[in-house]
């Protein structure tokens, strides 16, 4: 703990520094590779949409005694189409089929109850039409558009438009990676997934705003000096908030991972799994983008301003003059390491003579 505290102090004071902004091309390459994989998976594999989006029948069989193969064989024989069968940790079998009529779903429930050794009344039947899923998608898209507009307005007013652009780039980065990984690993997209994705956008924005606020503080009136460039001041802000961002992300991820591995893996909480996986992927991507994408991209935009170009020129000129003066001082004759320069005169001290008291004039 003391080591982390000492490291945090050194990063905050500038004694130690991680050159995040200066290596932004490296982070761009890392993000670019992940984005290419995510977009490629979306284009070629697509998303594994849940029954709520594509429509169909959902049969939940508690305490089933049948195997996955037996339940799938019954469902595919009765419907004539492919069925998706999964088993939770508590022995509950879930069978998903194509869209069925009320009569067809009742007949399939009877066949499943006979095969799995349960009563028909214990099987939970849910028939969803594709229009319901399209309505969810429409509402989610509307919410995303409103969210992006409000974010752009807020960041433009509180910070500036360049910070708004960098923040939105980071949001798009997190959104594409999260959805792309769902496609890559074939995870089912449900309404809980949509809720999780919208939630992580807010989390990612929060972390980015905290970093930008420190950047704003460090770069206030920066053109009035010639010690640091804008990129160096922004990199200092990143280092000052680095441990805070990492600690916040770890604390936020721990309960989410607990839901994934304990709640979903052991207890079979399917809805929690859909929500937790989206949160876990999004939080990790959001923590990465707020540090390695948002601020470096902001610096790239700011360094194109004429006043920032002039500032960088002054800083380089000052450092070059300082280096030249240092080199000149070291090369002066007689100014070796063993000599000591003093300003004390070695000649005799000249002081006015004191007049005897007897000869002083009396007032």
Secondary structure, 3 states (H helix, E strand, C coil): CHHHHHHHHHHHHCCCCCCCCCCHHHHHHHHHHHHHHHHHHHHHCCCEECHHHHCEEEEEECCCCCCHHHHHHHHHHHHCCCCEEEECCCCCEEEEECCCCHHHHHHHHHHHHHHHCCCHHHCEEEEECHHHHHHHHHHHHHHHHHHHHHHHHHHHHHCCHHHHHHHHHHHHHHHHHHHHHHHHCCCEECHHHHHHHHHHHHHHHHHHHHHHHHHHHHCCCHHHCCCCCHHHHHHHHHHHHHHHHHHHHHHHHHHHHHHHHHHHCCCCCHHHHHHHHHHHHHHHHHHHHHHHHHHHHHHHHHCCCHHHHHHHHHHHHHHHHHHHHHHHHHCCCCCCCCCCCCCCCCCCCCCCCCCCHHHCCCC
